[in-house]
Amino acid sequence: MQKLADLAISDSGFVFDPYTGATFSTNATGRAIFEALRRGASRGAIVQALKDGFDLRTEVDLHRDVDEFVALMRGNELLPADFELED
């Protein structure tokens, strides 16, 4: 997952892919997921970090949200096509 380590992300959520020159933006939640993926966190650890780090006023399906974010990253070739989160 060298590419993930090489992506630049600013505090404001601006992501730069030095391999393709593509740029993306994400919100604070996406940035938290991104940083957790860089650390090799499991799905469960990412979900817990989101619960701990954000004021969630409604019941949300964080597992689904994390999986959707990972799918977006795969779709934009920021993660390998075969990348799967461990539980």
PyMOL CGO cylinders between C-alpha atoms (Angstrom):
from pymol import cmd
from pymol.cgo import CYLINDER

trace = [
    CYLINDER, 0.00, 0.00, 0.00, 2.85, 2.32, -0.86, 0.3, 1, 1, 1, 1, 1, 1,
    CYLINDER, 2.85, 2.32, -0.86, 0.56, 4.55, -2.88, 0.3, 1, 1, 1, 1, 1, 1,
    CYLINDER, 0.56, 4.55, -2.88, -1.63, 5.25, 0.16, 0.3, 1, 1, 1, 1, 1, 1,
    CYLINDER, -1.63, 5.25, 0.16, 1.46, 6.28, 2.11, 0.3, 1, 1, 1, 1, 1, 1,
    CYLINDER, 1.46, 6.28, 2.11, 2.57, 8.58, -0.72, 0.3, 1, 1, 1, 1, 1, 1,
    CYLINDER, 2.57, 8.58, -0.72, -0.73, 10.47, -1.04, 0.3, 1, 1, 1, 1, 1, 1,
    CYLINDER, -0.73, 10.47, -1.04, -0.60, 13.97, 0.40, 0.3, 1, 1, 1, 1, 1, 1,
    CYLINDER, -0.60, 13.97, 0.40, -3.54, 15.18, 2.46, 0.3, 1, 1, 1, 1, 1, 1,
    CYLINDER, -3.54, 15.18, 2.46, -3.89, 18.62, 3.97, 0.3, 1, 1, 1, 1, 1, 1,
    CYLINDER, -3.89, 18.62, 3.97, -5.62, 19.53, 7.21, 0.3, 1, 1, 1, 1, 1, 1,
    CYLINDER, -5.62, 19.53, 7.21, -8.51, 20.87, 5.14, 0.3, 1, 1, 1, 1, 1, 1,
    CYLINDER, -8.51, 20.87, 5.14, -9.02, 17.50, 3.40, 0.3, 1, 1, 1, 1, 1, 1,
    CYLINDER, -9.02, 17.50, 3.40, -7.33, 18.24, 0.08, 0.3, 1, 1, 1, 1, 1, 1,
    CYLINDER, -7.33, 18.24, 0.08, -5.81, 15.00, -1.27, 0.3, 1, 1, 1, 1, 1, 1,
    CYLINDER, -5.81, 15.00, -1.27, -3.10, 14.93, -3.93, 0.3, 1, 1, 1, 1, 1, 1,
    CYLINDER, -3.10, 14.93, -3.93, -2.04, 11.80, -5.80, 0.3, 1, 1, 1, 1, 1, 1,
    CYLINDER, -2.04, 11.80, -5.80, 1.58, 12.35, -6.88, 0.3, 1, 1, 1, 1, 1, 1,
    CYLINDER, 1.58, 12.35, -6.88, 1.42, 9.40, -9.28, 0.3, 1, 1, 1, 1, 1, 1,
    CYLINDER, 1.42, 9.40, -9.28, -1.38, 10.77, -11.45, 0.3, 1, 1, 1, 1, 1, 1,
    CYLINDER, -1.38, 10.77, -11.45, -1.58, 14.43, -10.46, 0.3, 1, 1, 1, 1, 1, 1,
    CYLINDER, -1.58, 14.43, -10.46, -5.24, 13.92, -9.53, 0.3, 1, 1, 1, 1, 1, 1,
    CYLINDER, -5.24, 13.92, -9.53, -6.70, 15.89, -6.65, 0.3, 1, 1, 1, 1, 1, 1,
    CYLINDER, -6.70, 15.89, -6.65, -9.62, 15.10, -4.41, 0.3, 1, 1, 1, 1, 1, 1,
    CYLINDER, -9.62, 15.10, -4.41, -11.26, 16.64, -1.40, 0.3, 1, 1, 1, 1, 1, 1,
    CYLINDER, -11.26, 16.64, -1.40, -12.84, 15.05, 1.62, 0.3, 1, 1, 1, 1, 1, 1,
    CYLINDER, -12.84, 15.05, 1.62, -14.51, 16.14, 4.81, 0.3, 1, 1, 1, 1, 1, 1,
    CYLINDER, -14.51, 16.14, 4.81, -13.27, 15.57, 8.37, 0.3, 1, 1, 1, 1, 1, 1,
    CYLINDER, -13.27, 15.57, 8.37, -14.83, 12.12, 8.55, 0.3, 1, 1, 1, 1, 1, 1,
    CYLINDER, -14.83, 12.12, 8.55, -13.19, 11.05, 5.30, 0.3, 1, 1, 1, 1, 1, 1,
    CYLINDER, -13.19, 11.05, 5.30, -9.88, 12.42, 6.51, 0.3, 1, 1, 1, 1, 1, 1,
    CYLINDER, -9.88, 12.42, 6.51, -10.18, 10.39, 9.71, 0.3, 1, 1, 1, 1, 1, 1,
    CYLINDER, -10.18, 10.39, 9.71, -10.90, 7.23, 7.71, 0.3, 1, 1, 1, 1, 1, 1,
    CYLINDER, -10.90, 7.23, 7.71, -8.03, 8.01, 5.34, 0.3, 1, 1, 1, 1, 1, 1,
    CYLINDER, -8.03, 8.01, 5.34, -5.55, 8.45, 8.20, 0.3, 1, 1, 1, 1, 1, 1,
    CYLINDER, -5.55, 8.45, 8.20, -6.78, 5.26, 9.89, 0.3, 1, 1, 1, 1, 1, 1,
    CYLINDER, -6.78, 5.26, 9.89, -6.28, 3.32, 6.65, 0.3, 1, 1, 1, 1, 1, 1,
    CYLINDER, -6.28, 3.32, 6.65, -2.73, 4.64, 6.50, 0.3, 1, 1, 1, 1, 1, 1,
    CYLINDER, -2.73, 4.64, 6.50, -2.13, 3.21, 9.97, 0.3, 1, 1, 1, 1, 1, 1,
    CYLINDER, -2.13, 3.21, 9.97, -3.52, -0.15, 8.86, 0.3, 1, 1, 1, 1, 1, 1,
    CYLINDER, -3.52, -0.15, 8.86, -6.53, 0.02, 11.17, 0.3, 1, 1, 1, 1, 1, 1,
    CYLINDER, -6.53, 0.02, 11.17, -9.26, -2.59, 10.94, 0.3, 1, 1, 1, 1, 1, 1,
    CYLINDER, -9.26, -2.59, 10.94, -12.89, -1.75, 10.09, 0.3, 1, 1, 1, 1, 1, 1,
    CYLINDER, -12.89, -1.75, 10.09, -13.84, -2.09, 13.75, 0.3, 1, 1, 1, 1, 1, 1,
    CYLINDER, -13.84, -2.09, 13.75, -11.04, 0.22, 14.89, 0.3, 1, 1, 1, 1, 1, 1,
    CYLINDER, -11.04, 0.22, 14.89, -12.02, 2.83, 12.29, 0.3, 1, 1, 1, 1, 1, 1,
    CYLINDER, -12.02, 2.83, 12.29, -15.68, 2.67, 13.35, 0.3, 1, 1, 1, 1, 1, 1,
    CYLINDER, -15.68, 2.67, 13.35, -14.71, 3.08, 17.00, 0.3, 1, 1, 1, 1, 1, 1,
    CYLINDER, -14.71, 3.08, 17.00, -12.44, 6.03, 16.18, 0.3, 1, 1, 1, 1, 1, 1,
    CYLINDER, -12.44, 6.03, 16.18, -15.33, 7.72, 14.36, 0.3, 1, 1, 1, 1, 1, 1,
    CYLINDER, -15.33, 7.72, 14.36, -17.65, 7.12, 17.32, 0.3, 1, 1, 1, 1, 1, 1,
    CYLINDER, -17.65, 7.12, 17.32, -15.03, 8.54, 19.69, 0.3, 1, 1, 1, 1, 1, 1,
    CYLINDER, -15.03, 8.54, 19.69, -14.01, 11.47, 17.53, 0.3, 1, 1, 1, 1, 1, 1,
    CYLINDER, -14.01, 11.47, 17.53, -17.28, 12.82, 16.20, 0.3, 1, 1, 1, 1, 1, 1,
    CYLINDER, -17.28, 12.82, 16.20, -20.53, 13.95, 17.79, 0.3, 1, 1, 1, 1, 1, 1,
    CYLINDER, -20.53, 13.95, 17.79, -22.98, 11.52, 16.21, 0.3, 1, 1, 1, 1, 1, 1,
    CYLINDER, -22.98, 11.52, 16.21, -26.49, 12.67, 17.01, 0.3, 1, 1, 1, 1, 1, 1,
    CYLINDER, -26.49, 12.67, 17.01, -28.30, 9.97, 15.07, 0.3, 1, 1, 1, 1, 1, 1,
    CYLINDER, -28.30, 9.97, 15.07, -27.87, 6.27, 14.61, 0.3, 1, 1, 1, 1, 1, 1,
    CYLINDER, -27.87, 6.27, 14.61, -25.73, 5.77, 11.56, 0.3, 1, 1, 1, 1, 1, 1,
    CYLINDER, -25.73, 5.77, 11.56, -24.35, 2.66, 9.94, 0.3, 1, 1, 1, 1, 1, 1,
    CYLINDER, -24.35, 2.66, 9.94, -20.67, 3.47, 10.27, 0.3, 1, 1, 1, 1, 1, 1,
    CYLINDER, -20.67, 3.47, 10.27, -19.57, 0.08, 8.95, 0.3, 1, 1, 1, 1, 1, 1,
    CYLINDER, -19.57, 0.08, 8.95, -21.45, 0.77, 5.70, 0.3, 1, 1, 1, 1, 1, 1,
    CYLINDER, -21.45, 0.77, 5.70, -20.11, 4.33, 5.55, 0.3, 1, 1, 1, 1, 1, 1,
    CYLINDER, -20.11, 4.33, 5.55, -16.51, 3.15, 6.00, 0.3, 1, 1, 1, 1, 1, 1,
    CYLINDER, -16.51, 3.15, 6.00, -17.01, 0.47, 3.33, 0.3, 1, 1, 1, 1, 1, 1,
    CYLINDER, -17.01, 0.47, 3.33, -18.46, 3.05, 0.92, 0.3, 1, 1, 1, 1, 1, 1,
    CYLINDER, -18.46, 3.05, 0.92, -15.52, 5.39, 1.49, 0.3, 1, 1, 1, 1, 1, 1,
    CYLINDER, -15.52, 5.39, 1.49, -13.08, 2.53, 0.86, 0.3, 1, 1, 1, 1, 1, 1,
    CYLINDER, -13.08, 2.53, 0.86, -15.00, 1.67, -2.34, 0.3, 1, 1, 1, 1, 1, 1,
    CYLINDER, -15.00, 1.67, -2.34, -14.68, 5.30, -3.49, 0.3, 1, 1, 1, 1, 1, 1,
    CYLINDER, -14.68, 5.30, -3.49, -10.96, 5.20, -2.81, 0.3, 1, 1, 1, 1, 1, 1,
    CYLINDER, -10.96, 5.20, -2.81, -10.64, 1.95, -4.79, 0.3, 1, 1, 1, 1, 1, 1,
    CYLINDER, -10.64, 1.95, -4.79, -12.72, 3.45, -7.62, 0.3, 1, 1, 1, 1, 1, 1,
    CYLINDER, -12.72, 3.45, -7.62, -10.39, 6.43, -7.80, 0.3, 1, 1, 1, 1, 1, 1,
    CYLINDER, -10.39, 6.43, -7.80, -7.36, 4.11, -7.71, 0.3, 1, 1, 1, 1, 1, 1,
    CYLINDER, -7.36, 4.11, -7.71, -6.20, 5.46, -4.35, 0.3, 1, 1, 1, 1, 1, 1,
    CYLINDER, -6.20, 5.46, -4.35, -6.33, 1.91, -2.99, 0.3, 1, 1, 1, 1, 1, 1,
    CYLINDER, -6.33, 1.91, -2.99, -5.65, -1.33, -4.87, 0.3, 1, 1, 1, 1, 1, 1,
    CYLINDER, -5.65, -1.33, -4.87, -8.72, -2.79, -6.60, 0.3, 1, 1, 1, 1, 1, 1,
    CYLINDER, -8.72, -2.79, -6.60, -8.50, -5.91, -4.41, 0.3, 1, 1, 1, 1, 1, 1,
    CYLINDER, -8.50, -5.91, -4.41, -8.12, -4.03, -1.10, 0.3, 1, 1, 1, 1, 1, 1,
    CYLINDER, -8.12, -4.03, -1.10, -10.41, -5.27, 1.63, 0.3, 1, 1, 1, 1, 1, 1,
    CYLINDER, -10.41, -5.27, 1.63, -10.68, -4.06, 5.21, 0.3, 1, 1, 1, 1, 1, 1,
    CYLINDER, -10.68, -4.06, 5.21, -10.27, -6.61, 7.94, 0.3, 1, 1, 1, 1, 1, 1,
    CYLINDER, -10.27, -6.61, 7.94, -12.88, -6.69, 10.69, 0.3, 1, 1, 1, 1, 1, 1,
]
cmd.load_cgo(trace, "trace")
